[in-house]
Amino acid sequence: MPHERIVAVTYQANEEYIKINTDVLGADATLVYSHQAAEDERVALVARAQALITWNPARELPPGTLASLPELAFIQLLSAGADGVDFTAIPENVALAGNVGAYATPIAEHVVAMSLALARRLPQRHAGLAAGDFNQRDRLITLNGAVCAILGYGGIGAATAALMRGLGARIYAVNSTGRTADPVDFAGTLADLDEVLSAADVLVIALPLTNKTRDLIGARELSLMKPTAIMVNVARGAIINEQALYEHLKLNPQFMAGIDAWWHEPGRSGSFRTDYPFFDLPNVLGSPHNSGIVPGVLTGAIRKAAENVRRHLRGEPVTGVMRSEDYL
């Protein structure tokens, strides 16, 4: 019956977000907002919750709270990834889901923007013009007919593929099943990584950071790639070995990297830094992990998260459930 179940929202919600949650979940549950309460009152406020919607429960609730909630069965993240979650604090009987695909459209645009800028050598030609060099000699790269290999063919991967197809690119999709309903030129799993790396003209990293994908791309993997390939990382920095990428870029000046996700970022490391001088290299284009930050994107993410919680409450299949063994 309506209003017998409680969904606790632990992130800081404004009036717009509260309205979205009410519109989506109001008929299925009572909503409580713990951010409005003093810290010592938050545990009592969420005590009877069957589900949480949160950026990160470890930051938004006192330590040990999750283990003290007897009815809790489902945690919905606003973020797509779960690598910042402390899985040791989550009871075994509680499912946790990422907000998969919530930021896919703007991130896909960013991937294409970086890919085109690097393919057309815009950073180098801009620097050349500034130095008085009007270089029309060196040929540029076209994405028409290029192989765009996407590691992590989920929401971001599919959205990227749709844009890349419009430019005439061929799509190689890599995901956990090796299958996709999209019209791709190749579909495989990480078992096919070497073959995919060798074929890629553009390599897009859109994987979650897990035990299996940490340092997935190192010196050996980079050596398999074409010397003129373009790599764009909009996932997590730690999927690529930092030293290996820097040395490969330095030794292969025609190889290009678009880096949106870094190894040491303020939200995780306290400050931004690189352990190698990437910004001295002309074949690097960087952005401050802002590929998904566009007007209205959080509104859509709030709704998408609430809709997944509604599916859980109604006993329908949910999306984005993470396996703790991939992270512990």
C-alpha positions in Angstrom: 0.0 0.0 0.0 1.2 3.6 -0.6 3.1 5.4 2.1 4.0 2.2 4.1 7.5 2.2 2.6 10.2 4.8 3.3 12.8 6.0 0.9 15.5 8.1 2.5 17.2 10.8 0.4 20.6 11.6 1.9 22.0 14.0 -0.7 21.3 17.8 -0.4 18.0 18.2 -2.4 16.6 21.5 -3.4 12.9 22.2 -4.1 13.2 21.1 -7.7 14.8 17.8 -6.8 12.3 17.2 -4.0 9.5 17.7 -6.5 11.0 15.2 -9.0 11.3 12.6 -6.2 7.8 13.2 -5.1 6.4 13.0 -8.7 8.2 9.7 -9.3 8.0 8.0 -5.9 5.2 9.7 -4.0 2.6 7.1 -4.9 4.9 4.2 -3.8 6.7 5.5 -0.6 7.1 8.2 1.9 10.2 10.3 1.3 12.4 11.5 4.1 15.4 13.9 3.6 18.3 13.3 6.1 20.4 16.3 4.9 17.8 18.6 6.5 18.4 17.1 9.9 21.3 17.6 12.4 24.0 15.0 12.1 23.0 13.3 15.4 19.4 13.0 14.2 20.1 11.5 10.8 20.3 7.8 11.9 16.8 8.0 13.5 15.4 9.7 10.5 16.5 7.0 8.1 16.0 4.1 10.6 13.0 2.6 8.8 14.1 3.2 5.3 13.8 0.3 2.7 15.8 2.3 0.2 18.3 5.1 0.0 19.2 7.6 -2.7 22.6 9.0 -2.2 25.8 10.3 -3.7 27.9 8.3 -1.2 26.4 7.0 2.0 29.8 7.1 3.8 29.9 10.8 3.4 26.3 11.6 4.0 25.5 9.3 7.0 27.4 8.7 10.2 29.7 5.6 10.3 27.9 2.3 10.9 24.5 3.6 9.8 23.9 1.2 7.0 24.4 -1.9 9.2 21.8 -0.5 11.7 18.9 -0.2 9.2 16.9 -3.5 9.5 14.6 -2.9 6.6 17.2 -1.5 4.1 17.3 -3.5 0.9 18.4 -1.1 -1.9 20.9 1.8 -2.3 20.6 3.9 -5.4 23.6 6.1 -6.2 23.3 9.4 -8.1 26.8 8.8 -9.6 27.2 6.3 -12.4 30.3 4.7 -10.9 30.7 3.0 -7.6 34.5 2.9 -7.1 34.2 5.6 -4.4 31.8 3.5 -2.3 33.0 1.6 0.8 31.5 -1.8 0.1 32.7 -3.2 3.5 30.0 -0.9 5.1 27.2 -2.3 3.0 25.4 -5.4 4.4 25.4 -8.5 2.2 21.6 -8.4 1.8 21.5 -4.9 0.5 21.8 -4.2 -3.3 23.6 -1.2 -4.6 23.0 0.4 -8.0 24.9 3.0 -10.0 23.0 5.6 -12.0 24.0 4.0 -15.2 23.5 6.1 -18.4 22.4 9.2 -16.5 25.2 11.3 -17.9 25.7 9.5 -21.2 24.6 12.2 -23.7 26.9 15.1 -22.6 29.8 12.7 -22.0 29.4 11.3 -25.5 29.5 14.8 -27.0 32.7 15.4 -25.0 34.3 12.2 -26.4 33.5 13.3 -30.0 34.7 16.8 -29.3 38.1 15.5 -28.0 38.4 12.9 -30.8 37.8 15.5 -33.5 40.1 18.0 -32.0 42.9 15.5 -31.7 42.3 14.0 -35.1 42.4 17.4 -36.7 45.5 18.3 -34.6 43.8 21.4 -33.4 46.0 21.9 -30.3 49.2 21.6 -32.4 48.0 23.8 -35.3 46.8 26.4 -32.8 50.2 26.5 -31.1 51.9 26.6 -34.5 49.9 29.6 -35.6 50.7 31.4 -32.3 54.3 30.8 -33.1 53.9 32.0 -36.7 53.9 28.6 -38.4 51.2 28.3 -41.0 51.4 24.5 -41.4 49.3 23.2 -44.2 51.8 20.4 -45.0 51.0 17.8 -42.4 47.9 15.7 -43.2 45.1 15.5 -40.7 43.0 12.4 -39.7 39.4 11.8 -40.6 37.0 9.8 -38.5 35.1 8.8 -41.6 35.9 5.1 -42.0 38.0 5.0 -38.8 37.5 2.2 -36.2 36.2 3.6 -33.0 36.7 1.0 -30.3 34.6 1.6 -27.1 35.7 -0.2 -23.9 32.6 -0.2 -21.8 29.6 -0.3 -24.1 26.9 0.8 -21.7 25.0 4.1 -21.7 28.0 6.2 -22.5 29.4 3.8 -25.0 26.1 3.5 -26.9 25.6 7.3 -26.9 29.1 7.7 -28.2 28.7 5.1 -30.9 25.5 6.9 -32.2 27.5 10.1 -32.7 30.5 8.4 -34.1 28.4 6.5 -36.7 27.2 9.9 -37.9 30.8 10.7 -38.7 31.2 7.5 -40.7 33.2 5.6 -38.0 33.0 1.8 -37.6 32.2 0.7 -34.1 33.9 -2.0 -32.1 32.0 -2.6 -28.8 33.5 -4.2 -25.7 31.3 -5.1 -22.7 30.8 -7.8 -20.2 28.6 -10.0 -22.4 30.1 -9.5 -25.9 26.7 -8.8 -27.2 24.7 -5.7 -28.1 21.5 -5.0 -30.0 23.2 -1.9 -31.6 24.5 -2.2 -35.2 28.2 -2.5 -34.5 31.0 -3.8 -36.6 32.4 -6.0 -33.8 31.2 -7.0 -30.3 33.4 -8.7 -27.8 34.6 -8.8 -24.2 37.8 -7.9 -22.5 39.1 -11.3 -23.6 39.3 -9.7 -27.1 41.2 -6.6 -25.8 44.4 -7.2 -27.8 42.5 -7.6 -31.1 40.5 -4.5 -30.4 43.5 -2.3 -29.4 45.3 -3.3 -32.6 42.3 -2.3 -34.7 41.4 1.0 -33.0 41.9 4.3 -34.7 40.1 5.9 -31.7 39.9 4.1 -28.4 37.3 5.3 -25.9 37.6 4.3 -22.3 34.1 4.2 -20.7 34.6 1.3 -18.3 33.8 1.3 -14.5 36.9 1.2 -12.3 36.9 -2.3 -10.7 39.5 -4.8 -9.5 39.5 -6.2 -13.0 39.9 -2.9 -14.9 42.5 -1.1 -12.7 45.7 -0.7 -14.7 44.0 -2.4 -17.6 45.9 -0.4 -20.1 49.6 -0.5 -19.6 52.8 -0.4 -21.6 52.1 -3.8 -23.3 48.6 -2.8 -24.3 49.7 0.6 -25.6 52.4 -1.0 -27.7 49.7 -2.9 -29.6 48.0 0.3 -30.8 48.5 2.1 -34.0 51.2 4.9 -33.7 48.6 7.4 -34.9 45.7 6.2 -32.7 43.7 8.5 -30.4 42.8 7.5 -26.9 40.0 9.3 -25.0 39.4 8.5 -21.3 36.1 9.7 -19.8 35.9 6.9 -17.1 38.6 6.8 -14.4 42.2 7.6 -14.6 43.4 4.5 -12.8 42.1 2.3 -15.7 45.3 3.4 -17.6 48.8 3.2 -16.0 49.9 6.8 -15.7 53.6 6.3 -16.3 53.0 4.0 -19.2 50.7 6.4 -20.9 53.1 9.4 -20.4 56.1 7.4 -21.8 54.1 6.2 -24.7 52.9 9.7 -25.6 56.4 11.1 -25.3 58.0 8.4 -27.5 55.1 8.4 -30.0 54.3 12.0 -30.9 51.7 11.0 -33.4 49.7 9.1 -30.8 47.1 11.3 -29.1 45.3 11.3 -25.8 42.3 13.1 -24.6 42.1 12.9 -20.8 39.0 13.9 -18.9 39.5 11.5 -16.0 42.8 11.9 -14.0 44.7 9.8 -11.5 44.7 12.4 -8.7 41.6 14.6 -8.6 40.4 17.0 -5.9 37.3 14.8 -5.0 39.5 11.8 -4.3 43.0 12.9 -3.6 42.3 16.3 -2.1 44.0 18.2 -5.0 44.7 17.8 -8.6 48.1 16.8 -9.7 49.9 14.6 -12.3 53.0 12.6 -11.5 54.3 13.1 -15.0 54.4 16.4 -17.1 51.6 15.6 -19.4 50.9 19.3 -20.1 54.4 19.6 -21.6 53.4 17.2 -24.4 51.7 18.6 -27.6 49.8 15.4 -28.2 47.7 15.7 -25.0 44.3 17.5 -24.7 42.9 17.7 -21.1 39.7 18.6 -19.4 38.9 18.7 -15.6 36.6 15.7 -15.5 33.7 17.9 -16.5 32.5 16.0 -19.6 29.1 15.3 -18.1 28.5 18.8 -16.5 26.0 20.6 -18.7 22.8 22.5 -17.8 20.0 20.2 -16.7 22.0 17.0 -16.5 21.6 16.6 -12.7 17.8 17.1 -13.0 17.7 14.2 -15.4 20.0 12.1 -13.2 17.8 12.7 -10.1 14.8 11.5 -12.1 16.6 8.5 -13.4 17.7 7.5 -10.0 14.2 7.8 -8.5 12.8 5.8 -11.4 15.2 2.9 -10.6 14.1 3.0 -6.9 10.5 2.9 -8.0 11.2 -0.2 -10.1 12.8 -1.8 -7.0 9.7 -1.0 -4.8 7.4 -2.4 -7.4 9.4 -5.6 -7.8 10.5 -4.8 -11.3 14.0 -5.4 -12.8 16.4 -2.6 -11.8 19.4 -1.3 -13.7 23.0 -0.8 -12.7 23.4 -3.2 -9.8 27.0 -3.5 -8.7 28.7 -6.6 -7.4 30.7 -6.0 -4.3 33.3 -8.6 -5.3 34.3 -6.4 -8.2 35.3 -3.7 -5.7 36.4 -5.3 -2.4 
